Amino acid sequence: MQLEIPAGPFDGYIFDLDGTLLDTMPLHFRAWEEALQAVGLNRPLEEDFFYSLGGTPTRRVAELFAERYGLKLDPDAVFHHKEALFTARQAGMRLIEPVVAFARRMAVTHPLAVASGGPRNVVRHSLETSGLAPLFRAVVTADDVVHGKPAPDMFLLAAKLLGVDPERCLVFEDAALGIQAARAAGMQVVHVPSRR
């Protein structure tokens, strides 16, 4: 994978987690499919639709799947079931090496943050399990903002926690909604292709 890094200079770096630092999207897909099958999904989950929701807070994803497939479900219950299924699969997650290598280089001289649409406990567990937690001065999750991606709130909060002006931050993102959110925050973005 070749990353297109803008020249900068930048004072801080913000990274999405799933599909950007960690190759977890296939694990999330399987966890969603299993959780939805438990509440009545009787056909395969559409992969393209799943990927189009990248960056959307997890509870909202449950609601969108319910609408798409005509399922009557409790979004919170399905969300918690899905996260438990994902956590059980986390041993199979892999680092996205070009992005992680860049983060490790930058962490020596610059403050770094994670801005993820996942819930705090799952994001923290992913960072700890992968060994990446020490790289990041700040972690912003869906639990920390009222409006998730594509609103700029996560990225603006991450910049504030890093003590860096938003326009001096560079964001790494795989999902269209995340890219939209970063641009709305006035930040430049490196697109990380999540479907390899």
C-alpha positions as YAML, in Angstrom:
chain: A
units: angstrom
residues:
- id: 1
  name: MET
  ca: [0.00, 0.00, 0.00]
- id: 2
  name: GLN
  ca: [1.33, 3.42, -1.00]
- id: 3
  name: LEU
  ca: [0.16, 6.28, 1.23]
- id: 4
  name: GLU
  ca: [-0.11, 9.77, -0.28]
- id: 5
  name: ILE
  ca: [1.19, 11.99, 2.53]
- id: 6
  name: PRO
  ca: [0.74, 15.76, 2.01]
- id: 7
  name: ALA
  ca: [3.85, 17.88, 2.53]
- id: 8
  name: GLY
  ca: [2.61, 19.67, 5.64]
- id: 9
  name: PRO
  ca: [4.07, 20.72, 8.01]
- id: 10
  name: PHE
  ca: [1.70, 19.25, 10.60]
- id: 11
  name: ASP
  ca: [1.76, 19.60, 14.38]
- id: 12
  name: GLY
  ca: [-0.45, 16.60, 15.19]
- id: 13
  name: TYR
  ca: [-1.77, 13.41, 13.62]
- id: 14
  name: ILE
  ca: [-5.19, 11.80, 14.08]
- id: 15
  name: PHE
  ca: [-5.98, 8.22, 13.09]
- id: 16
  name: ASP
  ca: [-9.21, 6.35, 12.63]
- id: 17
  name: LEU
  ca: [-8.87, 2.85, 14.09]
- id: 18
  name: ASP
  ca: [-10.82, 0.14, 12.26]
- id: 19
  name: GLY
  ca: [-9.72, -0.17, 8.64]
- id: 20
  name: THR
  ca: [-6.99, 2.43, 9.14]
- id: 21
  name: LEU
  ca: [-4.61, 1.24, 11.88]
- id: 22
  name: LEU
  ca: [-6.12, -2.22, 12.28]
- id: 23
  name: ASP
  ca: [-7.39, -4.57, 9.59]
- id: 24
  name: THR
  ca: [-10.57, -5.32, 11.53]
- id: 25
  name: MET
  ca: [-13.30, -4.58, 9.00]
- id: 26
  name: PRO
  ca: [-13.73, -8.25, 7.95]
- id: 27
  name: LEU
  ca: [-14.03, -9.17, 11.65]
- id: 28
  name: HIS
  ca: [-16.66, -6.47, 12.18]
- id: 29
  name: PHE
  ca: [-18.53, -7.69, 9.10]
- id: 30
  name: ARG
  ca: [-18.74, -11.26, 10.39]
- id: 31
  name: ALA
  ca: [-19.77, -10.07, 13.87]
- id: 32
  name: TRP
  ca: [-22.55, -7.90, 12.42]
- id: 33
  name: GLU
  ca: [-23.81, -10.73, 10.22]
- id: 34
  name: GLU
  ca: [-23.97, -13.15, 13.15]
- id: 35
  name: ALA
  ca: [-25.63, -10.61, 15.47]
- id: 36
  name: LEU
  ca: [-28.26, -9.76, 12.85]
- id: 37
  name: GLN
  ca: [-28.92, -13.42, 12.06]
- id: 38
  name: ALA
  ca: [-29.73, -13.87, 15.76]
- id: 39
  name: VAL
  ca: [-32.57, -11.32, 15.38]
- id: 40
  name: GLY
  ca: [-33.99, -12.61, 12.12]
- id: 41
  name: LEU
  ca: [-31.69, -11.74, 9.21]
- id: 42
  name: ASN
  ca: [-32.28, -14.59, 6.77]
- id: 43
  name: ARG
  ca: [-30.03, -13.57, 3.90]
- id: 44
  name: PRO
  ca: [-26.37, -12.61, 3.55]
- id: 45
  name: LEU
  ca: [-25.35, -9.20, 4.84]
- id: 46
  name: GLU
  ca: [-24.53, -6.90, 1.92]
- id: 47
  name: GLU
  ca: [-20.82, -6.19, 2.04]
- id: 48
  name: ASP
  ca: [-21.01, -2.98, -0.02]
- id: 49
  name: PHE
  ca: [-23.69, -1.56, 2.29]
- id: 50
  name: PHE
  ca: [-21.63, -2.55, 5.34]
- id: 51
  name: TYR
  ca: [-18.54, -0.74, 4.02]
- id: 52
  name: SER
  ca: [-20.60, 2.33, 3.10]
- id: 53
  name: LEU
  ca: [-21.37, 2.73, 6.82]
- id: 54
  name: GLY
  ca: [-17.69, 2.94, 7.81]
- id: 55
  name: GLY
  ca: [-17.20, 5.55, 10.53]
- id: 56
  name: THR
  ca: [-20.87, 5.53, 11.59]
- id: 57
  name: PRO
  ca: [-21.35, 5.08, 15.36]
- id: 58
  name: THR
  ca: [-22.14, 1.44, 16.13]
- id: 59
  name: ARG
  ca: [-25.61, 2.00, 17.64]
- id: 60
  name: ARG
  ca: [-26.63, 3.93, 14.54]
- id: 61
  name: VAL
  ca: [-25.33, 1.10, 12.33]
- id: 62
  name: ALA
  ca: [-27.72, -1.28, 14.11]
- id: 63
  name: GLU
  ca: [-30.62, 1.07, 13.32]
- id: 64
  name: LEU
  ca: [-29.58, 1.38, 9.67]
- id: 65
  name: PHE
  ca: [-29.34, -2.39, 9.28]
- id: 66
  name: ALA
  ca: [-32.82, -2.75, 10.84]
- id: 67
  name: GLU
  ca: [-34.22, -0.27, 8.30]
- id: 68
  name: ARG
  ca: [-32.43, -1.90, 5.37]
- id: 69
  name: TYR
  ca: [-33.50, -5.44, 6.16]
- id: 70
  name: GLY
  ca: [-36.90, -4.76, 7.74]
- id: 71
  name: LEU
  ca: [-35.82, -6.17, 11.12]
- id: 72
  name: LYS
  ca: [-37.58, -5.40, 14.38]
- id: 73
  name: LEU
  ca: [-34.77, -5.17, 16.90]
- id: 74
  name: ASP
  ca: [-33.50, -3.38, 19.97]
- id: 75
  name: PRO
  ca: [-30.51, -1.41, 18.60]
- id: 76
  name: ASP
  ca: [-28.76, -1.42, 22.00]
- id: 77
  name: ALA
  ca: [-29.13, -5.17, 22.46]
- id: 78
  name: VAL
  ca: [-27.88, -5.92, 18.94]
- id: 79
  name: PHE
  ca: [-25.04, -3.42, 19.33]
- id: 80
  name: HIS
  ca: [-23.87, -5.10, 22.55]
- id: 81
  name: HIS
  ca: [-24.19, -8.59, 21.06]
- id: 82
  name: LYS
  ca: [-22.23, -7.50, 17.98]
- id: 83
  name: GLU
  ca: [-19.45, -5.95, 20.08]
- id: 84
  name: ALA
  ca: [-19.16, -9.14, 22.17]
- id: 85
  name: LEU
  ca: [-18.86, -11.20, 18.97]
- id: 86
  name: PHE
  ca: [-16.23, -8.79, 17.63]
- id: 87
  name: THR
  ca: [-14.22, -8.84, 20.88]
- id: 88
  name: ALA
  ca: [-14.15, -12.65, 20.75]
- id: 89
  name: ARG
  ca: [-12.58, -12.41, 17.28]
- id: 90
  name: GLN
  ca: [-9.97, -9.74, 18.10]
- id: 91
  name: ALA
  ca: [-7.11, -12.20, 18.34]
- id: 92
  name: GLY
  ca: [-7.40, -12.43, 14.54]
- id: 93
  name: MET
  ca: [-6.86, -8.73, 13.88]
- id: 94
  name: ARG
  ca: [-3.77, -7.54, 12.02]
- id: 95
  name: LEU
  ca: [-1.98, -4.22, 11.90]
- id: 96
  name: ILE
  ca: [-2.12, -2.15, 8.72]
- id: 97
  name: GLU
  ca: [1.65, -1.89, 8.62]
- id: 98
  name: PRO
  ca: [2.25, 1.22, 6.43]
- id: 99
  name: VAL
  ca: [-0.06, 3.32, 8.62]
- id: 100
  name: VAL
  ca: [1.26, 1.88, 11.89]
- id: 101
  name: ALA
  ca: [4.87, 2.42, 10.76]
- id: 102
  name: PHE
  ca: [4.09, 6.07, 9.99]
- id: 103
  name: ALA
  ca: [2.36, 6.49, 13.38]
- id: 104
  name: ARG
  ca: [5.35, 5.00, 15.18]
- id: 105
  name: ARG
  ca: [7.74, 7.41, 13.41]
- id: 106
  name: MET
  ca: [5.56, 10.44, 14.15]
- id: 107
  name: ALA
  ca: [4.92, 9.49, 17.80]
- id: 108
  name: VAL
  ca: [8.58, 10.20, 18.56]
- id: 109
  name: THR
  ca: [8.20, 13.90, 17.72]
- id: 110
  name: HIS
  ca: [4.47, 14.73, 17.51]
- id: 111
  name: PRO
  ca: [1.27, 14.17, 19.50]
- id: 112
  name: LEU
  ca: [-1.06, 11.50, 18.09]
- id: 113
  name: ALA
  ca: [-4.76, 10.74, 18.64]
- id: 114
  name: VAL
  ca: [-7.29, 8.12, 17.65]
- id: 115
  name: ALA
  ca: [-10.79, 9.22, 16.55]
- id: 116
  name: SER
  ca: [-13.05, 6.18, 16.17]
- id: 117
  name: GLY
  ca: [-16.78, 5.66, 15.75]
- id: 118
  name: GLY
  ca: [-16.59, 2.60, 18.00]
- id: 119
  name: PRO
  ca: [-17.55, 2.52, 21.68]
- id: 120
  name: ARG
  ca: [-14.82, 3.47, 24.15]
- id: 121
  name: ASN
  ca: [-14.38, 0.04, 25.78]
- id: 122
  name: VAL
  ca: [-13.98, -1.73, 22.42]
- id: 123
  name: VAL
  ca: [-11.62, 0.94, 21.02]
- id: 124
  name: ARG
  ca: [-9.46, 0.80, 24.17]
- id: 125
  name: HIS
  ca: [-9.41, -3.01, 24.07]
- id: 126
  name: SER
  ca: [-8.35, -2.96, 20.40]
- id: 127
  name: LEU
  ca: [-5.53, -0.51, 21.11]
- id: 128
  name: GLU
  ca: [-4.29, -2.49, 24.10]
- id: 129
  name: THR
  ca: [-4.58, -5.90, 22.39]
- id: 130
  name: SER
  ca: [-2.69, -4.63, 19.33]
- id: 131
  name: GLY
  ca: [0.03, -2.97, 21.44]
- id: 132
  name: LEU
  ca: [-0.70, 0.44, 19.88]
- id: 133
  name: ALA
  ca: [-2.12, 2.19, 22.98]
- id: 134
  name: PRO
  ca: [1.19, 3.82, 24.07]
- id: 135
  name: LEU
  ca: [1.45, 5.73, 20.77]
- id: 136
  name: PHE
  ca: [-1.63, 7.87, 21.38]
- id: 137
  name: ARG
  ca: [-1.91, 10.86, 23.69]
- id: 138
  name: ALA
  ca: [-5.69, 11.08, 23.17]
- id: 139
  name: VAL
  ca: [-8.46, 8.65, 22.24]
- id: 140
  name: VAL
  ca: [-11.84, 9.98, 21.09]
- id: 141
  name: THR
  ca: [-14.75, 7.58, 20.57]
- id: 142
  name: ALA
  ca: [-18.45, 7.71, 19.76]
- id: 143
  name: ASP
  ca: [-19.05, 7.89, 23.53]
- id: 144
  name: ASP
  ca: [-17.28, 11.26, 23.71]
- id: 145
  name: VAL
  ca: [-19.35, 13.30, 21.23]
- id: 146
  name: VAL
  ca: [-23.02, 13.96, 20.51]
- id: 147
  name: HIS
  ca: [-22.57, 13.85, 16.74]
- id: 148
  name: GLY
  ca: [-20.41, 11.14, 15.17]
- id: 149
  name: LYS
  ca: [-18.88, 11.13, 11.72]
- id: 150
  name: PRO
  ca: [-19.60, 12.75, 9.22]
- id: 151
  name: ALA
  ca: [-19.87, 15.62, 11.72]
- id: 152
  name: PRO
  ca: [-16.42, 17.08, 12.52]
- id: 153
  name: ASP
  ca: [-16.87, 16.78, 16.30]
- id: 154
  name: MET
  ca: [-14.56, 13.78, 16.89]
- id: 155
  name: PHE
  ca: [-11.69, 15.33, 14.99]
- id: 156
  name: LEU
  ca: [-12.15, 18.75, 16.56]
- id: 157
  name: LEU
  ca: [-12.15, 17.18, 20.05]
- id: 158
  name: ALA
  ca: [-9.05, 15.14, 19.20]
- id: 159
  name: ALA
  ca: [-7.21, 18.29, 18.05]
- id: 160
  name: LYS
  ca: [-8.26, 20.11, 21.23]
- id: 161
  name: LEU
  ca: [-7.01, 17.23, 23.41]
- id: 162
  name: LEU
  ca: [-3.69, 17.27, 21.53]
- id: 163
  name: GLY
  ca: [-3.44, 21.06, 21.90]
- id: 164
  name: VAL
  ca: [-3.09, 21.47, 18.13]
- id: 165
  name: ASP
  ca: [-5.01, 23.79, 15.80]
- id: 166
  name: PRO
  ca: [-7.31, 21.71, 13.57]
- id: 167
  name: GLU
  ca: [-5.77, 23.00, 10.33]
- id: 168
  name: ARG
  ca: [-2.35, 21.78, 11.58]
- id: 169
  name: CYS
  ca: [-3.60, 18.19, 11.97]
- id: 170
  name: LEU
  ca: [-3.34, 15.42, 9.40]
- id: 171
  name: VAL
  ca: [-5.99, 12.68, 9.51]
- id: 172
  name: PHE
  ca: [-5.68, 9.06, 8.35]
- id: 173
  name: GLU
  ca: [-9.08, 7.57, 7.40]
- id: 174
  name: ASP
  ca: [-10.46, 4.67, 5.39]
- id: 175
  name: ALA
  ca: [-14.17, 5.56, 5.29]
- id: 176
  name: ALA
  ca: [-15.99, 8.18, 3.21]
- id: 177
  name: LEU
  ca: [-17.89, 9.48, 6.27]
- id: 178
  name: GLY
  ca: [-14.63, 9.87, 8.19]
- id: 179
  name: ILE
  ca: [-12.98, 11.71, 5.30]
- id: 180
  name: GLN
  ca: [-16.00, 14.01, 5.12]
- id: 181
  name: ALA
  ca: [-15.78, 14.63, 8.89]
- id: 182
  name: ALA
  ca: [-12.05, 15.42, 8.77]
- id: 183
  name: ARG
  ca: [-12.51, 17.87, 5.91]
- id: 184
  name: ALA
  ca: [-15.41, 19.51, 7.76]
- id: 185
  name: ALA
  ca: [-12.98, 19.99, 10.67]
- id: 186
  name: GLY
  ca: [-10.61, 21.84, 8.31]
- id: 187
  name: MET
  ca: [-8.04, 19.03, 8.25]
- id: 188
  name: GLN
  ca: [-6.16, 17.40, 5.40]
- id: 189
  name: VAL
  ca: [-6.73, 13.67, 4.98]
- id: 190
  name: VAL
  ca: [-4.76, 10.61, 3.89]
- id: 191
  name: HIS
  ca: [-7.13, 8.01, 2.44]
- id: 192
  name: VAL
  ca: [-6.31, 4.46, 3.59]
- id: 193
  name: PRO
  ca: [-8.00, 1.86, 1.36]
- id: 194
  name: SER
  ca: [-9.78, -0.56, 3.71]
- id: 195
  name: ARG
  ca: [-10.80, -3.17, 1.13]
- id: 196
  name: ARG
  ca: [-7.63, -4.89, 0.04]
...
